[in-house]
Amino acid sequence: MKSFIFLFIFSALSYNLFAQNKRARDLGITIGVLSTGKLNAITDVPGVKVGHTTLVKGDSVRTGVTAVLPHNGNIFQQKVPAAIYVGNGFGKLTGVTQVQELGNIETPVILTNTLSVSVAMNAVINYTLKQKGNENVRSVNAVIGETNDGWVLNDIRGMHVEEKDVLNTIQQAKGDGVQEGNVGAGTGTIAFGFKGGIGTASRKVPAALGGYTVGVLVQSNFGGVLQIDGVPVGKELGKFYLHDELNKKVDGSCMMIIATDAPLDSRNLQRLAKRAFMGLAKTGGIAHNGSGDYVIAFSTDTSLRIIHDAKAPKQTVSLLNNDAVSPLFMAAIEATEEAIINSLFAAKTTTANGNTVEALPLEKVIAILKKYNRIKK
């Protein structure tokens, strides 16, 4: 009888563990060697705010909007240094050429589904034009990213995202913990054949090297052969690209946003953005033909803000030299890898349009990681 009670209690505890603790570190998985920020989220970078609007309607709508704000002020009037790296260009990211040309971002960064980019763009333009101080603005470079959630879970042709949803997402953005999984722009996404979604993570560079923070947020919707901390989990589960007919299609996308408080200009921010793609590769992503994989990176260092219509013809800034950026590269790789894994761990099984996409089977994953000695037994 005592054995039965013990087994019942153990099973209940085990169920609660897998039902509630959905982040990699909650289950004993430690990716990389650098320390995380307090929240292990992009919002560990001072000033950064994140908002979500999740749209779940009937049996056919599973989509949403996610917003990332570099700071709490008027972003158009106080632009931030930025860069964009295109890993695979099958996507609809607006504002790319101006960011590449001028090296800054002047609006919140919005993530949504493919056919809602235009709606989101209009919303961000209207939001910017109506901000106090922008009464004479006649050009707005809205940065809107997307992944396609319309293959299985969302009625994407219905174009259910409205301008009010985007505005609400921006207005309720917060600088605390970030919801992950089936939220915002990750509501209807799929990754590695399992339910994908929003994920985030952060890394702190050692104090002796500046103590800077690098935070990453991802919208995972892509495929390949899933690896977790170097372990071939997808292969062990028998679910991966080219394994069978059901898993040959891996089109999708992965949007990655990097924030840092390190004093980096656009040139070194682009170098930082390139490293995020290495983090994606470490999870087993293959940047399939139809996958739009983009990295948007920006610095929140207040001394580097670009003042709109600045009166002075020169700006004096202090920047990290090239050698000092290497620790940030490592931070970006680790945080991107963990953010993608977190997006999978937090996601829940979803049914829509007569289709069911299962969440990653965490109990099986933990057993596999123990087999490879990644988690202590």
DRENROSE-447171 format. One record per residue (C-alpha): residue number from 1; x, y, z. Coordinates in Angstrom, 1 decimal, always signed. Last residue first. Example, Ala and Ser with C-alpha at 12.3 -4.5 7.8 and 13.67 -1.06 7.14 Angstrom:
BEGIN
+-------+--------+--------+--------+
! pamar !      X !      Y !      Z !
+-------+--------+--------+--------+
!     2 !  +13.7 !   -1.1 !   +7.1 !
!     1 !  +12.3 !   -4.5 !   +7.8 !
+-------+--------+--------+--------+
REM end
This chain:
BEGIN
+-------+--------+--------+--------+
! pamar !      X !      Y !      Z !
+-------+--------+--------+--------+
!   377 !  +19.8 !  +10.9 !  -13.4 !
!   376 !  +21.9 !  +14.0 !  -14.2 !
!   375 !  +20.9 !  +15.6 !  -17.4 !
!   374 !  +23.1 !  +15.8 !  -20.5 !
!   373 !  +24.3 !  +12.3 !  -19.9 !
!   372 !  +23.3 !  +11.1 !  -23.4 !
!   371 !  +20.7 !   +8.7 !  -22.0 !
!   370 !  +19.6 !  +11.4 !  -19.6 !
!   369 !  +18.9 !  +13.6 !  -22.6 !
!   368 !  +16.8 !  +10.9 !  -24.2 !
!   367 !  +14.8 !  +10.4 !  -21.0 !
!   366 !  +14.2 !  +14.1 !  -20.8 !
!   365 !  +13.0 !  +14.2 !  -24.4 !
!   364 !  +10.6 !  +11.3 !  -23.7 !
!   363 !   +9.1 !  +13.1 !  -20.8 !
!   362 !   +9.0 !  +16.3 !  -22.8 !
!   361 !   +7.0 !  +15.0 !  -25.7 !
!   360 !   +7.3 !  +18.2 !  -27.9 !
!   359 !   +3.8 !  +19.5 !  -28.4 !
!   358 !   +1.6 !  +17.7 !  -30.9 !
!   357 !   +0.1 !  +19.4 !  -33.9 !
!   356 !   -3.5 !  +18.4 !  -34.5 !
!   355 !   -5.4 !  +19.1 !  -37.7 !
!   354 !   -9.1 !  +19.3 !  -38.3 !
!   353 !   -8.8 !  +23.1 !  -39.0 !
!   352 !   -7.4 !  +23.5 !  -35.5 !
!   351 !   -5.8 !  +21.4 !  -32.8 !
!   350 !   -2.9 !  +22.5 !  -30.7 !
!   349 !   -0.5 !  +20.6 !  -28.3 !
!   348 !   +1.2 !  +23.2 !  -26.1 !
!   347 !   +4.4 !  +25.1 !  -26.6 !
!   346 !   +6.6 !  +26.0 !  -23.7 !
!   345 !   +9.3 !  +23.4 !  -24.4 !
!   344 !   +9.3 !  +24.2 !  -28.1 !
!   343 !   +9.8 !  +28.0 !  -27.7 !
!   342 !  +12.3 !  +27.3 !  -25.0 !
!   341 !  +14.4 !  +25.3 !  -27.4 !
!   340 !  +14.4 !  +28.2 !  -29.8 !
!   339 !  +15.4 !  +30.6 !  -27.1 !
!   338 !  +18.1 !  +28.3 !  -25.9 !
!   337 !  +19.8 !  +28.2 !  -29.3 !
!   336 !  +19.4 !  +32.0 !  -29.7 !
!   335 !  +20.8 !  +32.7 !  -26.2 !
!   334 !  +23.9 !  +30.5 !  -26.8 !
!   333 !  +24.8 !  +32.0 !  -30.2 !
!   332 !  +24.1 !  +35.5 !  -29.1 !
!   331 !  +26.3 !  +35.1 !  -26.0 !
!   330 !  +29.1 !  +33.7 !  -28.0 !
!   329 !  +29.1 !  +36.7 !  -30.3 !
!   328 !  +28.9 !  +39.0 !  -27.3 !
!   327 !  +32.1 !  +37.4 !  -26.0 !
!   326 !  +33.7 !  +38.2 !  -29.4 !
!   325 !  +32.8 !  +41.9 !  -29.4 !
!   324 !  +35.8 !  +43.1 !  -27.4 !
!   323 !  +38.2 !  +42.2 !  -30.3 !
!   322 !  +36.3 !  +44.4 !  -32.7 !
!   321 !  +36.4 !  +47.6 !  -30.6 !
!   320 !  +33.5 !  +48.5 !  -28.4 !
!   319 !  +32.1 !  +51.9 !  -29.2 !
!   318 !  +32.3 !  +55.4 !  -27.7 !
!   317 !  +30.2 !  +58.1 !  -29.5 !
!   316 !  +30.6 !  +61.6 !  -30.7 !
!   315 !  +27.8 !  +62.7 !  -33.0 !
!   314 !  +28.5 !  +65.4 !  -35.7 !
!   313 !  +26.3 !  +67.8 !  -37.7 !
!   312 !  +24.6 !  +69.1 !  -34.5 !
!   311 !  +21.0 !  +70.1 !  -35.0 !
!   310 !  +19.6 !  +66.5 !  -34.8 !
!   309 !  +16.5 !  +66.1 !  -37.0 !
!   308 !  +15.8 !  +62.7 !  -35.5 !
!   307 !  +18.3 !  +61.9 !  -32.7 !
!   306 !  +20.2 !  +58.7 !  -33.2 !
!   305 !  +20.7 !  +56.9 !  -30.0 !
!   304 !  +24.2 !  +55.8 !  -29.2 !
!   303 !  +24.6 !  +57.3 !  -25.8 !
!   302 !  +21.4 !  +55.5 !  -24.7 !
!   301 !  +22.9 !  +52.0 !  -25.2 !
!   300 !  +19.8 !  +50.0 !  -26.3 !
!   299 !  +21.6 !  +48.2 !  -29.2 !
!   298 !  +19.8 !  +46.5 !  -32.0 !
!   297 !  +19.7 !  +43.2 !  -33.9 !
!   296 !  +17.2 !  +41.8 !  -36.4 !
!   295 !  +17.9 !  +38.3 !  -37.6 !
!   294 !  +16.1 !  +36.8 !  -40.5 !
!   293 !  +15.3 !  +33.2 !  -41.6 !
!   292 !  +12.6 !  +32.9 !  -44.3 !
!   291 !  +12.2 !  +29.2 !  -44.9 !
!   290 !  +11.0 !  +28.0 !  -48.3 !
!   289 !  +14.3 !  +26.6 !  -49.5 !
!   288 !  +15.1 !  +25.1 !  -46.1 !
!   287 !  +17.3 !  +26.9 !  -43.6 !
!   286 !  +18.6 !  +23.7 !  -42.1 !
!   285 !  +17.6 !  +23.9 !  -38.4 !
!   284 !  +19.2 !  +21.4 !  -36.2 !
!   283 !  +19.2 !  +23.3 !  -32.9 !
!   282 !  +22.9 !  +24.2 !  -33.4 !
!   281 !  +22.0 !  +25.7 !  -36.8 !
!   280 !  +19.7 !  +28.2 !  -35.1 !
!   279 !  +22.5 !  +29.2 !  -32.8 !
!   278 !  +24.8 !  +29.7 !  -35.8 !
!   277 !  +22.2 !  +31.9 !  -37.3 !
!   276 !  +22.3 !  +34.0 !  -34.1 !
!   275 !  +26.0 !  +34.6 !  -34.9 !
!   274 !  +25.2 !  +36.6 !  -38.0 !
!   273 !  +23.2 !  +39.1 !  -35.9 !
!   272 !  +26.4 !  +39.9 !  -33.9 !
!   271 !  +28.2 !  +40.7 !  -37.1 !
!   270 !  +25.3 !  +42.9 !  -38.1 !
!   269 !  +25.4 !  +44.6 !  -34.7 !
!   268 !  +29.1 !  +45.2 !  -35.3 !
!   267 !  +28.4 !  +47.2 !  -38.5 !
!   266 !  +25.4 !  +48.9 !  -37.1 !
!   265 !  +27.2 !  +50.4 !  -34.1 !
!   264 !  +27.7 !  +48.5 !  -30.8 !
!   263 !  +27.8 !  +50.0 !  -27.3 !
!   262 !  +26.6 !  +46.9 !  -25.4 !
!   261 !  +23.0 !  +47.1 !  -24.0 !
!   260 !  +22.0 !  +44.2 !  -26.3 !
!   259 !  +18.9 !  +43.2 !  -28.1 !
!   258 !  +18.6 !  +40.3 !  -30.6 !
!   257 !  +15.5 !  +39.5 !  -32.6 !
!   256 !  +15.2 !  +36.2 !  -34.4 !
!   255 !  +12.5 !  +35.3 !  -37.0 !
!   254 !  +12.4 !  +31.7 !  -38.0 !
!   253 !  +10.6 !  +30.6 !  -41.1 !
!   252 !   +8.4 !  +27.9 !  -42.5 !
!   251 !   +9.0 !  +25.2 !  -45.1 !
!   250 !   +9.8 !  +21.9 !  -43.4 !
!   249 !   +7.9 !  +19.5 !  -45.7 !
!   248 !   +9.5 !  +16.0 !  -45.8 !
!   247 !   +8.1 !  +15.1 !  -42.4 !
!   246 !   +4.9 !  +13.2 !  -43.3 !
!   245 !   +6.6 !  +11.3 !  -46.1 !
!   244 !   +9.2 !   +9.8 !  -43.9 !
!   243 !  +12.6 !  +10.5 !  -42.4 !
!   242 !  +13.5 !  +13.3 !  -44.9 !
!   241 !  +13.2 !  +16.0 !  -42.2 !
!   240 !  +12.8 !  +14.7 !  -38.6 !
!   239 !  +10.6 !  +12.6 !  -36.4 !
!   238 !  +12.0 !   +9.3 !  -35.2 !
!   237 !  +12.1 !  +10.4 !  -31.6 !
!   236 !  +15.8 !   +9.5 !  -31.4 !
!   235 !  +16.5 !  +11.3 !  -34.7 !
!   234 !  +14.7 !  +14.4 !  -33.5 !
!   233 !  +16.5 !  +14.3 !  -30.2 !
!   232 !  +20.0 !  +14.2 !  -31.7 !
!   231 !  +21.8 !  +15.5 !  -28.6 !
!   230 !  +24.0 !  +18.6 !  -29.0 !
!   229 !  +22.3 !  +20.6 !  -26.3 !
!   228 !  +19.0 !  +19.8 !  -27.9 !
!   227 !  +19.1 !  +18.8 !  -31.5 !
!   226 !  +16.1 !  +18.7 !  -33.8 !
!   225 !  +16.6 !  +17.5 !  -37.4 !
!   224 !  +15.3 !  +20.1 !  -39.8 !
!   223 !  +12.3 !  +22.4 !  -39.7 !
!   222 !  +10.9 !  +25.9 !  -39.3 !
!   221 !   +8.3 !  +27.9 !  -37.5 !
!   220 !  +10.0 !  +29.4 !  -34.4 !
!   219 !   +9.3 !  +33.1 !  -33.5 !
!   218 !  +12.4 !  +34.0 !  -31.6 !
!   217 !  +13.4 !  +36.5 !  -28.8 !
!   216 !  +17.1 !  +37.0 !  -27.9 !
!   215 !  +18.8 !  +39.0 !  -25.1 !
!   214 !  +22.5 !  +39.9 !  -24.9 !
!   213 !  +23.6 !  +41.6 !  -21.6 !
!   212 !  +26.9 !  +43.4 !  -21.1 !
!   211 !  +29.1 !  +42.8 !  -18.0 !
!   210 !  +32.0 !  +44.6 !  -19.8 !
!   209 !  +34.6 !  +41.9 !  -20.2 !
!   208 !  +35.7 !  +41.8 !  -16.5 !
!   207 !  +32.0 !  +41.7 !  -15.6 !
!   206 !  +31.5 !  +38.4 !  -17.5 !
!   205 !  +29.0 !  +38.7 !  -20.4 !
!   204 !  +25.5 !  +38.0 !  -19.4 !
!   203 !  +23.2 !  +35.8 !  -21.6 !
!   202 !  +19.5 !  +35.9 !  -22.4 !
!   201 !  +16.7 !  +33.7 !  -23.5 !
!   200 !  +13.4 !  +33.8 !  -25.4 !
!   199 !  +10.8 !  +31.6 !  -27.1 !
!   198 !   +7.7 !  +32.3 !  -29.1 !
!   197 !   +6.0 !  +29.4 !  -30.9 !
!   196 !   +6.6 !  +25.8 !  -32.1 !
!   195 !   +4.3 !  +22.8 !  -32.0 !
!   194 !   +6.1 !  +19.8 !  -33.2 !
!   193 !   +7.3 !  +18.8 !  -36.7 !
!   192 !  +10.7 !  +20.4 !  -36.3 !
!   191 !   +8.9 !  +23.7 !  -35.5 !
!   190 !   +5.3 !  +24.6 !  -36.1 !
!   189 !   +3.6 !  +28.0 !  -35.7 !
!   188 !   +0.0 !  +28.9 !  -34.9 !
!   187 !   +0.2 !  +30.9 !  -31.7 !
!   186 !   +3.8 !  +32.0 !  -32.2 !
!   185 !   +3.0 !  +35.6 !  -33.3 !
!   184 !   +1.4 !  +36.2 !  -30.0 !
!   183 !   +1.3 !  +33.2 !  -27.7 !
!   182 !   +1.5 !  +29.4 !  -28.1 !
!   181 !   +5.0 !  +29.0 !  -26.6 !
!   180 !   +6.5 !  +31.8 !  -24.5 !
!   179 !   +5.3 !  +34.6 !  -22.2 !
!   178 !   +8.0 !  +37.1 !  -21.5 !
!   177 !   +8.9 !  +38.1 !  -17.9 !
!   176 !   +9.2 !  +41.9 !  -17.2 !
!   175 !   +9.6 !  +44.9 !  -19.5 !
!   174 !   +6.1 !  +45.2 !  -20.7 !
!   173 !   +4.2 !  +45.7 !  -23.9 !
!   172 !   +0.5 !  +46.6 !  -23.4 !
!   171 !   +0.6 !  +49.5 !  -25.9 !
!   170 !   +2.5 !  +47.7 !  -28.6 !
!   169 !   +0.2 !  +44.7 !  -28.6 !
!   168 !   -2.9 !  +46.8 !  -28.5 !
!   167 !   -1.7 !  +48.7 !  -31.5 !
!   166 !   -1.2 !  +45.4 !  -33.4 !
!   165 !   -4.5 !  +44.0 !  -32.5 !
!   164 !   -6.3 !  +47.3 !  -33.3 !
!   163 !   -4.7 !  +47.1 !  -36.8 !
!   162 !   -6.5 !  +43.8 !  -37.4 !
!   161 !   -5.2 !  +40.2 !  -37.5 !
!   160 !   -7.8 !  +37.9 !  -39.0 !
!   159 !   -6.5 !  +37.8 !  -42.5 !
!   158 !   -9.0 !  +35.1 !  -43.6 !
!   157 !   -6.4 !  +33.7 !  -45.9 !
!   156 !   -4.3 !  +32.7 !  -42.9 !
!   155 !   -6.9 !  +30.3 !  -41.6 !
!   154 !   -4.5 !  +29.0 !  -39.0 !
!   153 !   -3.3 !  +25.6 !  -37.8 !
!   152 !   -1.9 !  +23.6 !  -40.8 !
!   151 !   -0.2 !  +25.5 !  -43.6 !
!   150 !   -1.3 !  +29.0 !  -42.6 !
!   149 !   +1.2 !  +29.8 !  -39.9 !
!   148 !   +3.7 !  +31.5 !  -42.3 !
!   147 !   +6.4 !  +33.4 !  -40.4 !
!   146 !   +6.6 !  +37.2 !  -40.2 !
!   145 !   +8.6 !  +40.3 !  -39.7 !
!   144 !   +7.6 !  +44.0 !  -39.6 !
!   143 !  +10.0 !  +46.9 !  -39.4 !
!   142 !   +8.2 !  +50.2 !  -40.0 !
!   141 !  +10.2 !  +52.8 !  -41.8 !
!   140 !   +8.1 !  +55.9 !  -41.4 !
!   139 !   +8.1 !  +58.9 !  -43.7 !
!   138 !   +6.1 !  +62.2 !  -43.4 !
!   137 !   +6.7 !  +63.2 !  -39.8 !
!   136 !   +5.5 !  +66.7 !  -39.0 !
!   135 !   +3.3 !  +65.9 !  -36.0 !
!   134 !   +5.8 !  +63.4 !  -34.6 !
!   133 !   +6.5 !  +65.1 !  -31.3 !
!   132 !   +3.6 !  +63.4 !  -29.6 !
!   131 !   +2.9 !  +60.0 !  -31.1 !
!   130 !   +0.1 !  +59.9 !  -33.7 !
!   129 !   +2.4 !  +59.4 !  -36.7 !
!   128 !   +4.2 !  +56.5 !  -35.0 !
!   127 !   +1.1 !  +54.6 !  -34.1 !
!   126 !   -0.4 !  +55.2 !  -37.6 !
!   125 !   +2.8 !  +53.9 !  -39.2 !
!   124 !   +2.9 !  +50.9 !  -36.9 !
!   123 !   -0.8 !  +50.0 !  -37.7 !
!   122 !   -0.2 !  +50.3 !  -41.4 !
!   121 !   +2.8 !  +48.0 !  -41.2 !
!   120 !   +0.8 !  +45.5 !  -39.1 !
!   119 !   -1.9 !  +45.4 !  -41.7 !
!   118 !   +0.6 !  +45.0 !  -44.5 !
!   117 !   +2.4 !  +42.2 !  -42.6 !
!   116 !   -0.8 !  +40.3 !  -41.9 !
!   115 !   -0.5 !  +37.8 !  -44.8 !
!   114 !   +2.7 !  +36.3 !  -43.6 !
!   113 !   +1.8 !  +35.9 !  -39.9 !
!   112 !   +3.0 !  +38.3 !  -37.1 !
!   111 !   +6.2 !  +39.9 !  -35.7 !
!   110 !   +6.5 !  +43.6 !  -35.0 !
!   109 !   +9.6 !  +45.6 !  -34.2 !
!   108 !   +8.7 !  +48.9 !  -32.6 !
!   107 !   +9.7 !  +51.9 !  -34.8 !
!   106 !  +12.8 !  +53.9 !  -35.7 !
!   105 !  +15.5 !  +51.3 !  -36.3 !
!   104 !  +19.0 !  +52.3 !  -37.3 !
!   103 !  +21.9 !  +51.6 !  -39.6 !
!   102 !  +21.1 !  +54.1 !  -42.3 !
!   101 !  +21.4 !  +52.0 !  -45.4 !
!   100 !  +20.9 !  +48.5 !  -44.0 !
!    99 !  +18.0 !  +49.7 !  -41.8 !
!    98 !  +16.6 !  +51.5 !  -44.9 !
!    97 !  +16.9 !  +48.4 !  -47.0 !
!    96 !  +15.2 !  +46.0 !  -44.5 !
!    95 !  +12.1 !  +48.0 !  -43.8 !
!    94 !   +9.6 !  +45.2 !  -44.3 !
!    93 !  +10.5 !  +41.5 !  -43.7 !
!    92 !   +8.4 !  +39.3 !  -46.1 !
!    91 !  +10.2 !  +36.0 !  -46.3 !
!    90 !  +12.2 !  +33.6 !  -48.5 !
!    89 !  +15.5 !  +35.4 !  -47.8 !
!    88 !  +17.6 !  +32.8 !  -46.0 !
!    87 !  +20.1 !  +33.9 !  -43.4 !
!    86 !  +19.3 !  +37.6 !  -43.9 !
!    85 !  +21.1 !  +39.7 !  -41.3 !
!    84 !  +19.5 !  +43.0 !  -40.2 !
!    83 !  +21.3 !  +45.8 !  -38.3 !
!    82 !  +20.4 !  +48.3 !  -35.7 !
!    81 !  +21.5 !  +51.5 !  -33.8 !
!    80 !  +18.5 !  +53.0 !  -32.0 !
!    79 !  +16.3 !  +55.8 !  -33.1 !
!    78 !  +15.3 !  +58.6 !  -30.6 !
!    77 !  +12.7 !  +60.6 !  -32.4 !
!    76 !  +11.2 !  +57.6 !  -34.1 !
!    75 !  +11.5 !  +55.5 !  -31.0 !
!    74 !   +9.5 !  +57.9 !  -28.9 !
!    73 !  +10.2 !  +56.6 !  -25.4 !
!    72 !  +10.0 !  +53.2 !  -23.7 !
!    71 !  +12.9 !  +51.6 !  -25.3 !
!    70 !  +13.9 !  +48.9 !  -27.9 !
!    69 !  +10.2 !  +47.8 !  -28.2 !
!    68 !   +9.5 !  +44.2 !  -29.3 !
!    67 !   +5.9 !  +43.4 !  -30.5 !
!    66 !   +4.3 !  +40.0 !  -31.0 !
!    65 !   +1.1 !  +39.5 !  -32.9 !
!    64 !   -1.4 !  +36.7 !  -33.3 !
!    63 !   -2.4 !  +33.4 !  -34.9 !
!    62 !   -4.6 !  +30.4 !  -34.4 !
!    61 !   -8.0 !  +30.9 !  -36.2 !
!    60 !   -9.8 !  +27.8 !  -37.6 !
!    59 !  -11.7 !  +26.0 !  -35.0 !
!    58 !  -13.4 !  +28.9 !  -33.3 !
!    57 !  -11.2 !  +32.0 !  -32.6 !
!    56 !   -7.8 !  +32.0 !  -31.0 !
!    55 !   -5.9 !  +35.3 !  -31.5 !
!    54 !   -3.0 !  +36.0 !  -29.1 !
!    53 !   -1.8 !  +39.6 !  -28.7 !
!    52 !   +1.7 !  +39.7 !  -27.3 !
!    51 !   +3.9 !  +42.5 !  -25.9 !
!    50 !   +7.7 !  +42.8 !  -25.2 !
!    49 !   +9.6 !  +45.6 !  -23.7 !
!    48 !  +13.4 !  +46.4 !  -23.8 !
!    47 !  +14.6 !  +49.2 !  -21.5 !
!    46 !  +17.4 !  +47.4 !  -19.9 !
!    45 !  +18.3 !  +44.1 !  -21.6 !
!    44 !  +16.9 !  +41.4 !  -19.3 !
!    43 !  +13.7 !  +41.9 !  -21.4 !
!    42 !  +15.2 !  +39.5 !  -24.0 !
!    41 !  +14.7 !  +36.7 !  -21.5 !
!    40 !  +16.6 !  +34.6 !  -19.0 !
!    39 !  +14.7 !  +36.5 !  -16.3 !
!    38 !  +17.7 !  +37.4 !  -14.1 !
!    37 !  +20.2 !  +37.3 !  -17.0 !
!    36 !  +21.7 !  +34.0 !  -18.0 !
!    35 !  +25.3 !  +32.9 !  -17.2 !
!    34 !  +27.6 !  +31.8 !  -20.0 !
!    33 !  +28.6 !  +28.2 !  -20.5 !
!    32 !  +26.2 !  +26.8 !  -23.2 !
!    31 !  +22.8 !  +25.2 !  -22.8 !
!    30 !  +21.9 !  +24.0 !  -19.4 !
!    29 !  +19.0 !  +21.5 !  -19.3 !
!    28 !  +17.9 !  +20.6 !  -15.8 !
!    27 !  +14.1 !  +20.6 !  -16.4 !
!    26 !  +13.5 !  +24.2 !  -15.3 !
!    25 !  +16.5 !  +25.1 !  -17.4 !
!    24 !  +14.7 !  +24.1 !  -20.6 !
!    23 !  +11.6 !  +26.1 !  -19.9 !
!    22 !   +8.2 !  +24.4 !  -19.6 !
!    21 !   +7.9 !  +23.9 !  -15.9 !
!    20 !   +4.1 !  +23.5 !  -15.4 !
!    19 !   +2.9 !  +20.3 !  -17.0 !
!    18 !   +6.2 !  +18.4 !  -17.0 !
!    17 !   +6.9 !  +19.0 !  -13.4 !
!    16 !   +3.2 !  +18.6 !  -12.4 !
!    15 !   +3.1 !  +15.2 !  -14.1 !
!    14 !   +6.2 !  +14.1 !  -12.3 !
!    13 !   +4.9 !  +15.3 !   -9.0 !
!    12 !   +1.7 !  +13.4 !   -9.6 !
!    11 !   +3.6 !  +10.3 !  -10.7 !
!    10 !   +5.8 !  +10.5 !   -7.6 !
!     9 !   +2.7 !  +10.8 !   -5.3 !
!     8 !   +1.0 !   +7.8 !   -6.9 !
!     7 !   +4.2 !   +5.7 !   -6.8 !
!     6 !   +4.6 !   +6.6 !   -3.1 !
!     5 !   +1.0 !   +5.7 !   -2.4 !
!     4 !   +1.3 !   +2.4 !   -4.2 !
!     3 !   +4.5 !   +1.6 !   -2.4 !
!     2 !   +2.8 !   +2.4 !   +0.9 !
!     1 !   +0.0 !   +0.0 !   +0.0 !
+-------+--------+--------+--------+
REM end
